[in-house]
Amino acid sequence: MTTERTATGPQDATSAEAAPAGRPAPRLLIIGAGFAGVWAAIAAAESGAADGAVQIDLVNPTDRFVVRPRLYEADPGDKTVPLREVLEPRGVGLITARATDIDVDGRTVLVVDGHGDERRLPYDRLILAAGSRLVRPPIDDTHLDDIDTLDGAAALDGRLAQLGPDGTIAVVGAGFTGIELATELPSRVPSARITLIDRAEELGAALGPGPRPEIQAALDELGVEVRTGVGVTSYDGTTLELSDGTSLGADVVVWTAGMSASPLTAMISTDVDPLGRLAVDQYLRVDGAPSVFAAGDTAAPLDESGHTVAQSAQHAIPQGTCAGRNAVADLLGGNLSELATLPYGTCLDLGAAGAVYTEGWDRRVVLVGAEAKALKRDINTVWLYPPLGVANA
Ligand SMILES: Cc1cc2nc3c(=O)[nH]c(=O)nc-3n(C[C@H](O)[C@H](O)[C@H](O)COP(=O)(O)OP(=O)(O)OC[C@H]3O[C@@H](n4cnc5c(N)ncnc54)[C@H](O)[C@@H]3O)c2cc1C
């Protein structure tokens, strides 16, 4: 456990803003140490809470930040950062536990640690940044792999290492994650036969027609077979049954289709979008829950162009920054600022075939091949990493 801060006694949440001398500082509690939560903690610490005016605690099941967009790559265990190095210099406490219940009226969060011990943490402002999770398929998923979490990606990495020379791998879901994984696998397991499956007729349906020719060319170049217009009806560990009545031998099947916001959102409001994301205003305050902010994959604000943001790291980072800043301003009587996002861009890795970078919600192709690949490398190795060791001024 890192910088474990003992929960103080119950604070009088209703009078937190006043916090007269001798009273404990009001507490900002953040659930989830992904992109939104970590950037919220940094922004909160750097926007006036540094002198102890606000106690900032972050609850996360582990003491590592997972660079989730990199989980399609080999050696996923390397794609993490010790949270201690980000939080300690900024005076942010880390509580290694999982939040299991939120009492919005009582302003408390129930957490359970790795030993099963429960405690209820009071808060004055809450930021929900617990991210999203893969939607499990409506079939027996016992033998399915995923790259949704570090544990899932590590298990897959181990399984790929055990594959024989004629190994067969199916990736289900030809969206962003499935395409990145399917095009990376030929480098990770050069002898394997790889098939990408999606029930939509079009490859990368959600990505639109713009980058499709580049994606198709990359899959062809890398020898990845594509089956579109078919769903999966069962998988028993060796054979994948498809909705068109055909079957496919597969030693490994990786499910990548569908994401849904953390179920903790339902404890705050029933006003959620089809992805389970909370309705928030442009300050990221949850509609109907004035002491709660939401950011990242749990929230559905509008971006600078009026589109609802994507469940993406590039949108989670500015949301986290906005929520962290505003939660502190709200506690200390400052002005809240609206969410500010950069113009939308998408950089899709295509493995040894390069990458494709698009701009705008209509995904106009701007860079391809080696140029796009260099950008993707910068994103994956620099931009997605939180700044370390910056002490409060
Ligand atoms: C394989 C893959 C590739 C992707 N590629 C890209 C990409 O190229 N570009 C891009 O922009 N986005 C990409 N994404 C999406 C991106 O990873 C997410 O949108 C982003 O991680 C969202 O950030 P977040 O902080 O909301 O959630 P997360 O990063 O998922 O962080 C949530 C945190 O909350 C913690 N948590 C969950 N439940 C609880 C609980 N009950 N109590 C306490 N803590 C909890 C989790 O352990 C985690 O640390 C990809 C996702 C995947 C899976």
The ligand as an ORCA input file, in Angstrom:
! r2SCAN-3c Opt
* xyz 0 1
  C      -6.876     -2.384    -25.575
  C      -7.327     -0.965    -25.507
  C      -6.812     -0.022    -26.398
  C      -7.219      1.301    -26.334
  N      -6.641      2.211    -27.176
  C      -6.930      3.513    -27.051
  C      -6.255      4.490    -27.837
  O      -5.428      4.159    -28.694
  N      -6.560      5.793    -27.644
  C      -7.448      6.195    -26.705
  O      -7.650      7.411    -26.545
  N      -8.103      5.287    -25.926
  C      -7.857      3.966    -26.075
  N      -8.512      3.047    -25.292
  C      -9.541      3.498    -24.356
  C      -8.882      4.017    -23.086
  O      -8.018      3.054    -22.535
  C      -9.958      4.373    -22.068
  O     -10.903      5.217    -22.671
  C      -9.290      5.104    -20.891
  O      -8.459      4.195    -20.195
  C     -10.339      5.701    -19.981
  O      -9.719      6.286    -18.885
  P     -10.420      6.232    -17.448
  O      -9.508      6.910    -16.502
  O     -11.820      6.677    -17.566
  O     -10.503      4.666    -17.118
  P      -9.334      3.616    -16.893
  O      -8.089      4.025    -17.571
  O      -9.913      2.302    -17.259
  O      -9.086      3.671    -15.344
  C     -10.070      3.298    -14.419
  C      -9.399      3.002    -13.097
  O     -10.406      2.788    -12.126
  C     -10.113      1.631    -11.384
  N     -11.349      1.091    -10.850
  C     -12.318      0.418    -11.517
  N     -13.294      0.075    -10.676
  C     -12.946      0.544     -9.460
  C     -13.555      0.497     -8.170
  N     -14.726     -0.112     -7.972
  N     -12.913      1.080     -7.124
  C     -11.710      1.707     -7.319
  N     -11.103      1.767     -8.521
  C     -11.716      1.198     -9.570
  C      -9.436      0.711    -12.396
  O      -8.677     -0.299    -11.746
  C      -8.555      1.725    -13.127
  O      -7.338      1.930    -12.471
  C      -8.159      1.695    -25.357
  C      -8.688      0.750    -24.476
  C      -8.302     -0.560    -24.540
  C      -8.875     -1.561    -23.570
*
